[in-house]
Every structure is written in structure tokens, then in C-alpha cells.
Amino acid sequence: MAIFTKNEKEILKKFENGYEVSEGDKDVLDRYAGIGFVQFGFNWDKMVETAKITKSCIIHLDR
């Protein structure tokens, strides 16, 4: 059984090394942050929110 939809997988893979959060990605990131698969940060130079997926998320993405 798949944990992620195809669309969710594509969005989460963008954040493997950290990336700026866009409005289109926010709902998916918030959903998976609730279970510890996403960590949020902030880029003070660009003044934008960032996110990065956790190791446990990467393990589940590769299944």
C-alpha cells in the first residue's frame, strides 16, 4: 500500500535537500509535518519560509 499519492511524492522529493515553500506545496508539507516527515525553516537572506523532508520521509519515499 502506498503512503503517498504521485503528486505528493513529486512535491516531497523537491524538498529532499531543502527548498523554498510555495503556496501550492504548503498543504502537502503541513500534512506531513504533522507526522514528522517535514521540518520547516526560514531563509533570512531571502525572507522566505523553507522546508526539508526528514530521513524517515526519505525512507518511505524510496519504497
mmCIF file of the N, C-alpha and C atoms, coordinates in Angstrom:
data_MODEL
# 
_entry.id   MODEL 
# 
loop_
_atom_site.group_PDB 
_atom_site.id 
_atom_site.type_symbol 
_atom_site.label_atom_id 
_atom_site.label_alt_id 
_atom_site.label_comp_id 
_atom_site.label_asym_id 
_atom_site.label_entity_id 
_atom_site.label_seq_id 
_atom_site.pdbx_PDB_ins_code 
_atom_site.Cartn_x 
_atom_site.Cartn_y 
_atom_site.Cartn_z 
_atom_site.occupancy 
_atom_site.B_iso_or_equiv 
_atom_site.pdbx_formal_charge 
_atom_site.auth_seq_id 
_atom_site.auth_comp_id 
_atom_site.auth_asym_id 
_atom_site.auth_atom_id 
_atom_site.pdbx_PDB_model_num 
ATOM 1   N N  . MET A 1 1  ? 0.838  -1.184 0.000  1.00 0.00 ? 1  MET A N  1 
ATOM 2   C CA . MET A 1 1  ? 0.000  0.000  0.000  1.00 0.00 ? 1  MET A CA 1 
ATOM 3   C C  . MET A 1 1  ? 0.882  1.247  0.000  1.00 0.00 ? 1  MET A C  1 
ATOM 4   N N  . ALA A 1 2  ? 0.581  2.183  -0.863 1.00 0.00 ? 2  ALA A N  1 
ATOM 5   C CA . ALA A 1 2  ? 1.358  3.415  -0.979 1.00 0.00 ? 2  ALA A CA 1 
ATOM 6   C C  . ALA A 1 2  ? 0.932  4.430  0.083  1.00 0.00 ? 2  ALA A C  1 
ATOM 7   N N  . ILE A 1 3  ? 1.908  5.075  0.665  1.00 0.00 ? 3  ILE A N  1 
ATOM 8   C CA . ILE A 1 3  ? 1.627  6.109  1.658  1.00 0.00 ? 3  ILE A CA 1 
ATOM 9   C C  . ILE A 1 3  ? 1.301  7.426  0.958  1.00 0.00 ? 3  ILE A C  1 
ATOM 10  N N  . PHE A 1 4  ? 2.025  7.715  -0.106 1.00 0.00 ? 4  PHE A N  1 
ATOM 11  C CA . PHE A 1 4  ? 1.910  8.991  -0.797 1.00 0.00 ? 4  PHE A CA 1 
ATOM 12  C C  . PHE A 1 4  ? 1.221  8.827  -2.149 1.00 0.00 ? 4  PHE A C  1 
ATOM 13  N N  . THR A 1 5  ? 0.481  9.856  -2.558 1.00 0.00 ? 5  THR A N  1 
ATOM 14  C CA . THR A 1 5  ? -0.028 9.882  -3.925 1.00 0.00 ? 5  THR A CA 1 
ATOM 15  C C  . THR A 1 5  ? 1.138  10.282 -4.826 1.00 0.00 ? 5  THR A C  1 
ATOM 16  N N  . LYS A 1 6  ? 0.958  10.131 -6.118 1.00 0.00 ? 6  LYS A N  1 
ATOM 17  C CA . LYS A 1 6  ? 2.008  10.505 -7.073 1.00 0.00 ? 6  LYS A CA 1 
ATOM 18  C C  . LYS A 1 6  ? 2.344  11.992 -6.937 1.00 0.00 ? 6  LYS A C  1 
ATOM 19  N N  . ASN A 1 7  ? 1.324  12.830 -6.814 1.00 0.00 ? 7  ASN A N  1 
ATOM 20  C CA . ASN A 1 7  ? 1.526  14.272 -6.676 1.00 0.00 ? 7  ASN A CA 1 
ATOM 21  C C  . ASN A 1 7  ? 2.274  14.608 -5.383 1.00 0.00 ? 7  ASN A C  1 
ATOM 22  N N  . GLU A 1 8  ? 1.894  13.974 -4.283 1.00 0.00 ? 8  GLU A N  1 
ATOM 23  C CA . GLU A 1 8  ? 2.569  14.219 -3.013 1.00 0.00 ? 8  GLU A CA 1 
ATOM 24  C C  . GLU A 1 8  ? 4.038  13.815 -3.081 1.00 0.00 ? 8  GLU A C  1 
ATOM 25  N N  . LYS A 1 9  ? 4.302  12.698 -3.724 1.00 0.00 ? 9  LYS A N  1 
ATOM 26  C CA . LYS A 1 9  ? 5.668  12.210 -3.875 1.00 0.00 ? 9  LYS A CA 1 
ATOM 27  C C  . LYS A 1 9  ? 6.525  13.216 -4.651 1.00 0.00 ? 9  LYS A C  1 
ATOM 28  N N  . GLU A 1 10 ? 5.968  13.758 -5.735 1.00 0.00 ? 10 GLU A N  1 
ATOM 29  C CA . GLU A 1 10 ? 6.697  14.743 -6.537 1.00 0.00 ? 10 GLU A CA 1 
ATOM 30  C C  . GLU A 1 10 ? 7.006  15.994 -5.720 1.00 0.00 ? 10 GLU A C  1 
ATOM 31  N N  . ILE A 1 11 ? 6.035  16.456 -4.947 1.00 0.00 ? 11 ILE A N  1 
ATOM 32  C CA . ILE A 1 11 ? 6.242  17.646 -4.124 1.00 0.00 ? 11 ILE A CA 1 
ATOM 33  C C  . ILE A 1 11 ? 7.287  17.377 -3.053 1.00 0.00 ? 11 ILE A C  1 
ATOM 34  N N  . LEU A 1 12 ? 7.161  16.276 -2.331 1.00 0.00 ? 12 LEU A N  1 
ATOM 35  C CA . LEU A 1 12 ? 8.088  15.981 -1.242 1.00 0.00 ? 12 LEU A CA 1 
ATOM 36  C C  . LEU A 1 12 ? 9.517  15.791 -1.735 1.00 0.00 ? 12 LEU A C  1 
ATOM 37  N N  . LYS A 1 13 ? 9.702  15.191 -2.898 1.00 0.00 ? 13 LYS A N  1 
ATOM 38  C CA . LYS A 1 13 ? 11.054 14.974 -3.439 1.00 0.00 ? 13 LYS A CA 1 
ATOM 39  C C  . LYS A 1 13 ? 11.782 16.296 -3.692 1.00 0.00 ? 13 LYS A C  1 
ATOM 40  N N  . LYS A 1 14 ? 11.040 17.365 -4.002 1.00 0.00 ? 14 LYS A N  1 
ATOM 41  C CA . LYS A 1 14 ? 11.656 18.681 -4.213 1.00 0.00 ? 14 LYS A CA 1 
ATOM 42  C C  . LYS A 1 14 ? 12.348 19.179 -2.950 1.00 0.00 ? 14 LYS A C  1 
ATOM 43  N N  . PHE A 1 15 ? 11.902 18.700 -1.802 1.00 0.00 ? 15 PHE A N  1 
ATOM 44  C CA . PHE A 1 15 ? 12.386 19.207 -0.527 1.00 0.00 ? 15 PHE A CA 1 
ATOM 45  C C  . PHE A 1 15 ? 13.418 18.306 0.139  1.00 0.00 ? 15 PHE A C  1 
ATOM 46  N N  . GLU A 1 16 ? 13.989 17.374 -0.624 1.00 0.00 ? 16 GLU A N  1 
ATOM 47  C CA . GLU A 1 16 ? 14.969 16.443 -0.066 1.00 0.00 ? 16 GLU A CA 1 
ATOM 48  C C  . GLU A 1 16 ? 16.208 17.162 0.469  1.00 0.00 ? 16 GLU A C  1 
ATOM 49  N N  . ASN A 1 17 ? 16.633 18.210 -0.207 1.00 0.00 ? 17 ASN A N  1 
ATOM 50  C CA . ASN A 1 17 ? 17.811 18.973 0.226  1.00 0.00 ? 17 ASN A CA 1 
ATOM 51  C C  . ASN A 1 17 ? 17.444 20.360 0.740  1.00 0.00 ? 17 ASN A C  1 
ATOM 52  N N  . GLY A 1 18 ? 16.168 20.577 0.987  1.00 0.00 ? 18 GLY A N  1 
ATOM 53  C CA . GLY A 1 18 ? 15.694 21.891 1.417  1.00 0.00 ? 18 GLY A CA 1 
ATOM 54  C C  . GLY A 1 18 ? 15.315 22.729 0.214  1.00 0.00 ? 18 GLY A C  1 
ATOM 55  N N  . TYR A 1 19 ? 14.254 23.500 0.360  1.00 0.00 ? 19 TYR A N  1 
ATOM 56  C CA . TYR A 1 19 ? 13.750 24.282 -0.763 1.00 0.00 ? 19 TYR A CA 1 
ATOM 57  C C  . TYR A 1 19 ? 12.788 25.331 -0.224 1.00 0.00 ? 19 TYR A C  1 
ATOM 58  N N  . GLU A 1 20 ? 12.566 26.387 -1.000 1.00 0.00 ? 20 GLU A N  1 
ATOM 59  C CA . GLU A 1 20 ? 11.616 27.430 -0.611 1.00 0.00 ? 20 GLU A CA 1 
ATOM 60  C C  . GLU A 1 20 ? 10.193 26.906 -0.752 1.00 0.00 ? 20 GLU A C  1 
ATOM 61  N N  . VAL A 1 21 ? 9.354  27.232 0.215  1.00 0.00 ? 21 VAL A N  1 
ATOM 62  C CA . VAL A 1 21 ? 7.960  26.772 0.236  1.00 0.00 ? 21 VAL A CA 1 
ATOM 63  C C  . VAL A 1 21 ? 7.100  27.694 -0.621 1.00 0.00 ? 21 VAL A C  1 
ATOM 64  N N  . SER A 1 22 ? 6.296  27.098 -1.504 1.00 0.00 ? 22 SER A N  1 
ATOM 65  C CA . SER A 1 22 ? 5.338  27.867 -2.295 1.00 0.00 ? 22 SER A CA 1 
ATOM 66  C C  . SER A 1 22 ? 3.924  27.549 -1.805 1.00 0.00 ? 22 SER A C  1 
ATOM 67  N N  . GLU A 1 23 ? 2.981  28.398 -2.162 1.00 0.00 ? 23 GLU A N  1 
ATOM 68  C CA . GLU A 1 23 ? 1.590  28.197 -1.740 1.00 0.00 ? 23 GLU A CA 1 
ATOM 69  C C  . GLU A 1 23 ? 1.051  26.849 -2.210 1.00 0.00 ? 23 GLU A C  1 
ATOM 70  N N  . GLY A 1 24 ? 1.423  26.429 -3.420 1.00 0.00 ? 24 GLY A N  1 
ATOM 71  C CA . GLY A 1 24 ? 0.938  25.169 -3.969 1.00 0.00 ? 24 GLY A CA 1 
ATOM 72  C C  . GLY A 1 24 ? 1.429  23.947 -3.212 1.00 0.00 ? 24 GLY A C  1 
ATOM 73  N N  . ASP A 1 25 ? 2.574  24.065 -2.565 1.00 0.00 ? 25 ASP A N  1 
ATOM 74  C CA . ASP A 1 25 ? 3.169  22.942 -1.831 1.00 0.00 ? 25 ASP A CA 1 
ATOM 75  C C  . ASP A 1 25 ? 2.776  22.933 -0.351 1.00 0.00 ? 25 ASP A C  1 
ATOM 76  N N  . LYS A 1 26 ? 2.295  24.037 0.145  1.00 0.00 ? 26 LYS A N  1 
ATOM 77  C CA . LYS A 1 26 ? 2.083  24.234 1.579  1.00 0.00 ? 26 LYS A CA 1 
ATOM 78  C C  . LYS A 1 26 ? 1.153  23.197 2.214  1.00 0.00 ? 26 LYS A C  1 
ATOM 79  N N  . ASP A 1 27 ? 0.043  22.859 1.565  1.00 0.00 ? 27 ASP A N  1 
ATOM 80  C CA . ASP A 1 27 ? -0.907 21.904 2.153  1.00 0.00 ? 27 ASP A CA 1 
ATOM 81  C C  . ASP A 1 27 ? -0.277 20.534 2.363  1.00 0.00 ? 27 ASP A C  1 
ATOM 82  N N  . VAL A 1 28 ? 0.458  20.060 1.361  1.00 0.00 ? 28 VAL A N  1 
ATOM 83  C CA . VAL A 1 28 ? 1.107  18.747 1.462  1.00 0.00 ? 28 VAL A CA 1 
ATOM 84  C C  . VAL A 1 28 ? 2.181  18.787 2.547  1.00 0.00 ? 28 VAL A C  1 
ATOM 85  N N  . LEU A 1 29 ? 2.970  19.839 2.580  1.00 0.00 ? 29 LEU A N  1 
ATOM 86  C CA . LEU A 1 29 ? 4.037  19.945 3.578  1.00 0.00 ? 29 LEU A CA 1 
ATOM 87  C C  . LEU A 1 29 ? 3.465  20.000 4.990  1.00 0.00 ? 29 LEU A C  1 
ATOM 88  N N  . ASP A 1 30 ? 2.408  20.767 5.174  1.00 0.00 ? 30 ASP A N  1 
ATOM 89  C CA . ASP A 1 30 ? 1.772  20.849 6.501  1.00 0.00 ? 30 ASP A CA 1 
ATOM 90  C C  . ASP A 1 30 ? 1.248  19.494 6.951  1.00 0.00 ? 30 ASP A C  1 
ATOM 91  N N  . ARG A 1 31 ? 0.637  18.760 6.034  1.00 0.00 ? 31 ARG A N  1 
ATOM 92  C CA . ARG A 1 31 ? 0.079  17.444 6.359  1.00 0.00 ? 31 ARG A CA 1 
ATOM 93  C C  . ARG A 1 31 ? 1.174  16.501 6.868  1.00 0.00 ? 31 ARG A C  1 
ATOM 94  N N  . TYR A 1 32 ? 2.296  16.465 6.183  1.00 0.00 ? 32 TYR A N  1 
ATOM 95  C CA . TYR A 1 32 ? 3.354  15.536 6.561  1.00 0.00 ? 32 TYR A CA 1 
ATOM 96  C C  . TYR A 1 32 ? 4.262  16.070 7.668  1.00 0.00 ? 32 TYR A C  1 
ATOM 97  N N  . ALA A 1 33 ? 4.241  17.358 7.920  1.00 0.00 ? 33 ALA A N  1 
ATOM 98  C CA . ALA A 1 33 ? 4.968  17.906 9.062  1.00 0.00 ? 33 ALA A CA 1 
ATOM 99  C C  . ALA A 1 33 ? 4.325  17.414 10.358 1.00 0.00 ? 33 ALA A C  1 
ATOM 100 N N  . GLY A 1 34 ? 3.031  17.200 10.319 1.00 0.00 ? 34 GLY A N  1 
ATOM 101 C CA . GLY A 1 34 ? 2.302  16.742 11.497 1.00 0.00 ? 34 GLY A CA 1 
ATOM 102 C C  . GLY A 1 34 ? 2.721  15.365 11.978 1.00 0.00 ? 34 GLY A C  1 
ATOM 103 N N  . ILE A 1 35 ? 3.311  14.567 11.091 1.00 0.00 ? 35 ILE A N  1 
ATOM 104 C CA . ILE A 1 35 ? 3.772  13.230 11.492 1.00 0.00 ? 35 ILE A CA 1 
ATOM 105 C C  . ILE A 1 35 ? 5.301  13.125 11.467 1.00 0.00 ? 35 ILE A C  1 
ATOM 106 N N  . GLY A 1 36 ? 5.966  14.272 11.391 1.00 0.00 ? 36 GLY A N  1 
ATOM 107 C CA . GLY A 1 36 ? 7.419  14.295 11.495 1.00 0.00 ? 36 GLY A CA 1 
ATOM 108 C C  . GLY A 1 36 ? 8.175  14.018 10.210 1.00 0.00 ? 36 GLY A C  1 
ATOM 109 N N  . PHE A 1 37 ? 7.520  14.130 9.065  1.00 0.00 ? 37 PHE A N  1 
ATOM 110 C CA . PHE A 1 37 ? 8.187  13.889 7.789  1.00 0.00 ? 37 PHE A CA 1 
ATOM 111 C C  . PHE A 1 37 ? 8.760  15.173 7.173  1.00 0.00 ? 37 PHE A C  1 
ATOM 112 N N  . VAL A 1 38 ? 8.378  16.342 7.681  1.00 0.00 ? 38 VAL A N  1 
ATOM 113 C CA . VAL A 1 38 ? 8.830  17.625 7.129  1.00 0.00 ? 38 VAL A CA 1 
ATOM 114 C C  . VAL A 1 38 ? 9.215  18.552 8.271  1.00 0.00 ? 38 VAL A C  1 
ATOM 115 N N  . GLN A 1 39 ? 10.324 19.267 8.081  1.00 0.00 ? 39 GLN A N  1 
ATOM 116 C CA . GLN A 1 39 ? 10.750 20.286 9.035  1.00 0.00 ? 39 GLN A CA 1 
ATOM 117 C C  . GLN A 1 39 ? 10.789 21.627 8.306  1.00 0.00 ? 39 GLN A C  1 
ATOM 118 N N  . PHE A 1 40 ? 10.250 22.643 8.950  1.00 0.00 ? 40 PHE A N  1 
ATOM 119 C CA . PHE A 1 40 ? 10.238 23.977 8.362  1.00 0.00 ? 40 PHE A CA 1 
ATOM 120 C C  . PHE A 1 40 ? 11.379 24.818 8.905  1.00 0.00 ? 40 PHE A C  1 
ATOM 121 N N  . GLY A 1 41 ? 11.807 25.768 8.096  1.00 0.00 ? 41 GLY A N  1 
ATOM 122 C CA . GLY A 1 41 ? 12.843 26.714 8.487  1.00 0.00 ? 41 GLY A CA 1 
ATOM 123 C C  . GLY A 1 41 ? 12.544 28.059 7.861  1.00 0.00 ? 41 GLY A C  1 
ATOM 124 N N  . PHE A 1 42 ? 13.539 28.932 7.867  1.00 0.00 ? 42 PHE A N  1 
ATOM 125 C CA . PHE A 1 42 ? 13.359 30.261 7.291  1.00 0.00 ? 42 PHE A CA 1 
ATOM 126 C C  . PHE A 1 42 ? 14.686 30.737 6.733  1.00 0.00 ? 42 PHE A C  1 
ATOM 127 N N  . ASN A 1 43 ? 14.668 31.254 5.513  1.00 0.00 ? 43 ASN A N  1 
ATOM 128 C CA . ASN A 1 43 ? 15.849 31.827 4.890  1.00 0.00 ? 43 ASN A CA 1 
ATOM 129 C C  . ASN A 1 43 ? 15.804 33.330 5.152  1.00 0.00 ? 43 ASN A C  1 
ATOM 130 N N  . TRP A 1 44 ? 16.654 33.795 6.056  1.00 0.00 ? 44 TRP A N  1 
ATOM 131 C CA . TRP A 1 44 ? 16.634 35.195 6.455  1.00 0.00 ? 44 TRP A CA 1 
ATOM 132 C C  . TRP A 1 44 ? 17.189 36.115 5.369  1.00 0.00 ? 44 TRP A C  1 
ATOM 133 N N  . ASP A 1 45 ? 18.048 35.611 4.496  1.00 0.00 ? 45 ASP A N  1 
ATOM 134 C CA . ASP A 1 45 ? 18.577 36.443 3.409  1.00 0.00 ? 45 ASP A CA 1 
ATOM 135 C C  . ASP A 1 45 ? 17.493 36.773 2.395  1.00 0.00 ? 45 ASP A C  1 
ATOM 136 N N  . LYS A 1 46 ? 16.672 35.776 2.061  1.00 0.00 ? 46 LYS A N  1 
ATOM 137 C CA . LYS A 1 46 ? 15.596 35.971 1.081  1.00 0.00 ? 46 LYS A CA 1 
ATOM 138 C C  . LYS A 1 46 ? 14.254 36.265 1.741  1.00 0.00 ? 46 LYS A C  1 
ATOM 139 N N  . MET A 1 47 ? 14.195 36.094 3.074  1.00 0.00 ? 47 MET A N  1 
ATOM 140 C CA . MET A 1 47 ? 12.968 36.320 3.841  1.00 0.00 ? 47 MET A CA 1 
ATOM 141 C C  . MET A 1 47 ? 11.824 35.431 3.352  1.00 0.00 ? 47 MET A C  1 
ATOM 142 N N  . VAL A 1 48 ? 12.118 34.130 3.186  1.00 0.00 ? 48 VAL A N  1 
ATOM 143 C CA . VAL A 1 48 ? 11.105 33.162 2.750  1.00 0.00 ? 48 VAL A CA 1 
ATOM 144 C C  . VAL A 1 48 ? 11.153 31.921 3.633  1.00 0.00 ? 48 VAL A C  1 
ATOM 145 N N  . GLU A 1 49 ? 9.998  31.264 3.758  1.00 0.00 ? 49 GLU A N  1 
ATOM 146 C CA . GLU A 1 49 ? 9.919  30.008 4.500  1.00 0.00 ? 49 GLU A CA 1 
ATOM 147 C C  . GLU A 1 49 ? 10.544 28.895 3.671  1.00 0.00 ? 49 GLU A C  1 
ATOM 148 N N  . THR A 1 50 ? 11.235 27.986 4.347  1.00 0.00 ? 50 THR A N  1 
ATOM 149 C CA . THR A 1 50 ? 11.839 26.832 3.684  1.00 0.00 ? 50 THR A CA 1 
ATOM 150 C C  . THR A 1 50 ? 11.351 25.561 4.367  1.00 0.00 ? 50 THR A C  1 
ATOM 151 N N  . ALA A 1 51 ? 11.577 24.445 3.699  1.00 0.00 ? 51 ALA A N  1 
ATOM 152 C CA . ALA A 1 51 ? 11.219 23.152 4.281  1.00 0.00 ? 51 ALA A CA 1 
ATOM 153 C C  . ALA A 1 51 ? 12.207 22.106 3.794  1.00 0.00 ? 51 ALA A C  1 
ATOM 154 N N  . LYS A 1 52 ? 12.324 21.044 4.585  1.00 0.00 ? 52 LYS A N  1 
ATOM 155 C CA . LYS A 1 52 ? 13.188 19.919 4.232  1.00 0.00 ? 52 LYS A CA 1 
ATOM 156 C C  . LYS A 1 52 ? 12.538 18.655 4.783  1.00 0.00 ? 52 LYS A C  1 
ATOM 157 N N  . ILE A 1 53 ? 12.545 17.589 3.973  1.00 0.00 ? 53 ILE A N  1 
ATOM 158 C CA . ILE A 1 53 ? 11.976 16.335 4.460  1.00 0.00 ? 53 ILE A CA 1 
ATOM 159 C C  . ILE A 1 53 ? 12.991 15.631 5.352  1.00 0.00 ? 53 ILE A C  1 
ATOM 160 N N  . THR A 1 54 ? 12.486 14.847 6.288  1.00 0.00 ? 54 THR A N  1 
ATOM 161 C CA . THR A 1 54 ? 13.335 14.142 7.249  1.00 0.00 ? 54 THR A CA 1 
ATOM 162 C C  . THR A 1 54 ? 13.811 12.811 6.684  1.00 0.00 ? 54 THR A C  1 
ATOM 163 N N  . LYS A 1 55 ? 14.753 12.190 7.385  1.00 0.00 ? 55 LYS A N  1 
ATOM 164 C CA . LYS A 1 55 ? 15.269 10.887 6.955  1.00 0.00 ? 55 LYS A CA 1 
ATOM 165 C C  . LYS A 1 55 ? 14.171 9.837  6.914  1.00 0.00 ? 55 LYS A C  1 
ATOM 166 N N  . SER A 1 56 ? 13.254 9.886  7.868  1.00 0.00 ? 56 SER A N  1 
ATOM 167 C CA . SER A 1 56 ? 12.166 8.905  7.850  1.00 0.00 ? 56 SER A CA 1 
ATOM 168 C C  . SER A 1 56 ? 11.259 9.091  6.637  1.00 0.00 ? 56 SER A C  1 
ATOM 169 N N  . CYS A 1 57 ? 11.086 10.306 6.191  1.00 0.00 ? 57 CYS A N  1 
ATOM 170 C CA . CYS A 1 57 ? 10.294 10.559 4.979  1.00 0.00 ? 57 CYS A CA 1 
ATOM 171 C C  . CYS A 1 57 ? 11.017 10.012 3.763  1.00 0.00 ? 57 CYS A C  1 
ATOM 172 N N  . ILE A 1 58 ? 12.322 10.225 3.702  1.00 0.00 ? 58 ILE A N  1 
ATOM 173 C CA . ILE A 1 58 ? 13.111 9.735  2.568  1.00 0.00 ? 58 ILE A CA 1 
ATOM 174 C C  . ILE A 1 58 ? 13.015 8.223  2.467  1.00 0.00 ? 58 ILE A C  1 
ATOM 175 N N  . ILE A 1 59 ? 13.084 7.546  3.603  1.00 0.00 ? 59 ILE A N  1 
ATOM 176 C CA . ILE A 1 59 ? 12.966 6.089  3.612  1.00 0.00 ? 59 ILE A CA 1 
ATOM 177 C C  . ILE A 1 59 ? 11.624 5.638  3.020  1.00 0.00 ? 59 ILE A C  1 
ATOM 178 N N  . HIS A 1 60 ? 10.538 6.318  3.397  1.00 0.00 ? 60 HIS A N  1 
ATOM 179 C CA . HIS A 1 60 ? 9.219  5.959  2.897  1.00 0.00 ? 60 HIS A CA 1 
ATOM 180 C C  . HIS A 1 60 ? 9.026  6.351  1.434  1.00 0.00 ? 60 HIS A C  1 
ATOM 181 N N  . LEU A 1 61 ? 9.680  7.424  0.991  1.00 0.00 ? 61 LEU A N  1 
ATOM 182 C CA . LEU A 1 61 ? 9.580  7.824  -0.420 1.00 0.00 ? 61 LEU A CA 1 
ATOM 183 C C  . LEU A 1 61 ? 10.242 6.789  -1.328 1.00 0.00 ? 61 LEU A C  1 
ATOM 184 N N  . ASP A 1 62 ? 11.299 6.162  -0.852 1.00 0.00 ? 62 ASP A N  1 
ATOM 185 C CA . ASP A 1 62 ? 12.046 5.215  -1.676 1.00 0.00 ? 62 ASP A CA 1 
ATOM 186 C C  . ASP A 1 62 ? 11.397 3.838  -1.748 1.00 0.00 ? 62 ASP A C  1 
ATOM 187 N N  . ARG A 1 63 ? 10.325 3.623  -1.022 1.00 0.00 ? 63 ARG A N  1 
ATOM 188 C CA . ARG A 1 63 ? 9.648  2.316  -1.055 1.00 0.00 ? 63 ARG A CA 1 
ATOM 189 C C  . ARG A 1 63 ? 8.849  2.150  -2.302 1.00 0.00 ? 63 ARG A C  1 
# 
